[in-house]
Amino acid sequence: MNCCNPVIATNAGGIPYIVSTNTTIGTETINIALGARRIQPIGYMSIMISDVIPADATTTLPVNLTLNDVTKALTLPNGTPVTAAELLNVGNILVFNDRTRGLLTLMSRTIA
């Protein structure tokens, strides 16, 4: 009997851990898709980027996250958009999700 979803788990601190389904590098944006997930409306989520953004990607491209078929810009704590330069070769990110205000804020990142 399998009791746990292998794609979604919770770390020791209780923060949802989500594995991205794919990363699309386009000509105007980079999109990290997270698929369909049930998450808290406000809180932190740790995302493991399955396809890291390669070092040769255009560093000025803004980064978006798509969750439950809704695409939103990923921003820094000061409100500026996250660009590929901040996520080159990054394998894990910690994001604060504020669904009531429509914000996804990058809080930290870990190089792959």
N, C-alpha and C positions, 0 to 999 in steps of 0.2 A: 504494500500500500504506500503510495507516494503522497505525503502530506504537505509538501511545499512546492511552490512554483519555482523552478530553477532560474527564472529570469528576474523575479522580484523577491528580494529578501530584505531583512532589516538588520542594520548593524547594531552593535552593542548599545549605542546611544539612542536607538529608536528611530533613526533617520532612514527613510525609504531608500533603497539602493536599486537603481534601474539601469538595465543594460540597453543602450541605444540599438535600434533595429538597423539603421544605416545612416551614413553621412553623405550628403550630396554636395559636391562643389560645383556651383554654377558660375555663370559669368557675372552675375550681380550680387549673389549672396551664397553663403554656406548654410545648409540646413542639416541639423541633427534631429533625426526622427526618433521618437520615443514610443510610438505605437499607441495603443489604447490602454490606459492605466487609470485606476481609481486611486487618487491621492487626496490628501487633506487640502482644503482651500487655501490655507496659509501655513507655511512651514518650510523646512529645509528638505531637499532631496539630493542625494548623491547619485551622479550619473557616470557610468562607465561607458566611455565612447568606444564602440566596437571597431570603427574605422577611423583612426586618428587622422587629423588634418596634416597632410605631409608638409615638409619644410619648403617645398617648391610651390606651394599655393600662393596666390596673390594675397599679400598681407593686409591689404586695405578692405577686403571684402567683409561686410557685416555678417554676424553669425545669428541665426534664428534657431529656435527649438520648436518642433511640432509635437504636440501632445494632444491626444484625442481629436485629431484632425483640425486642431487650431494652431496656427503658426504665429509665434510672437518673437519679437526681437529680444535677444539676450543683452542685458545692460550691465555696466559696471556700477558700483555703489554710488558714484557721482551722477549717474543718469546717462552717461555717454554710451553709445553702442559698443559692444564687444566686437573686435575685428579678428580676423584670422591670425594676426600677429600675436594676440594674447593666448591663442590656443594651439599654436604649432607644436606638434608631437606630444600633446597633452592627452593622457589616457583617462583621467578622472577629474570631474568638476563637482563642486558643491554649489548648489543654486538655491536661492531663497525664492520661493513661489508665493506671490501675493495675488491670488486670483481676484480678490475683491477690488484691487486697484489695477489689475491687468499687468503686473510687473514680474519679470523673471530677472533676478539679479545674481551675477556671478560673484560668489564670495571667496572661493579659493580654487586652485587647480594643482594637479600633480602630473609631472612629466612622465610619459609612458616609458 
